[in-house]
Amino acid sequence: MVVFSEETTPWGFCMTDAERTQNRLDAYYAAETAILAGHQSYTVEGTAYTRANLQDVQRMINQLRNELTAMRNGGSIRQTQVVF
């Protein structure tokens, strides 16, 4: 029997760091979409609950994108400066 976790795919193979980071990035994109669609807060019996903060989610998206770029570039983030 195969036990699924964050570390394995549905086929039982180990995930790479890049795959794990991409999965997290996809989840944060989904969270951002939900927040932007107005599904970030709700009220139950007069108490307001907020599921996520848009700025925090967008900050994490940027961080994960940078990490993924670094992984794909062999550990370095390449930047190009364009001056007009």
N, C-alpha and C positions, 0 to 999 in steps of 0.2 A: 504494500500500500504506500502511495506517495502522499506525503503531507505537504500542502501548499503553503508557502509563506512568501514574504517579500523577496526572499532570496532565490526562489525558483519560479520557472515559467510553468504554465499549465501542463507541459510535457515532462516536467521534472528536471529540466536543465538549469544550471546555475545562471543567474543573470549577471551581466557585466555591470560595472559601475555606470557606464554610459547608458545602458538600458534602464537601470534603476533611476538614474537622474532624468532620463526622458519621460519615464512613467510619472515621476513626481511633477515634472514640468507640465505634462498633459493634464494632471489633476488640478494644478494651479490655474491653468488656462480655463478649465471647466468652472472652477470657483469664480474666476473673474467674470466669466460670461453670466453666471447666475446672479452675481452681485449687480452687474450692470443691467440685468433684466428686472431688477427690483426685488429679488428673492433673498435679501440679506438679513431681513429682520421680520419679526412677527410678535404678536401680543397674545398672551394667555392670561386670562383673569386679571387684566389690568397691568400685568408685568411685561415690559418690553424685553425681548431677547434679540441680540445681534449675533449672527453666525460668523461674520468675518468682516475685517476692515479692508476696504479696497486698497488703500495705500500699502498695507502690510503684504497683501497678496501680490500687488504689482512689484513691490520691492523683491519679494522672493522669486518672482518670474525672472526678473533681471539677473538675480544672483544665479539661479539655476541655468539660465541661458549662457552666462559667462562660464560657469563650471563645465557645461557641455561643450562649449566652444574650445575651452582649454583641453579637455579630454580628446577631442577630435583632432586638435592641432599638436598632439604629442606633449601636452602639458604647458603650453604657452598660449597666451592670447595675443594674436597679432592685430595691431592697430595701424591704420593708414591715416595720415594727416593730410588734408587737402587744403591748400591756401589759395585764396583768390585775390 
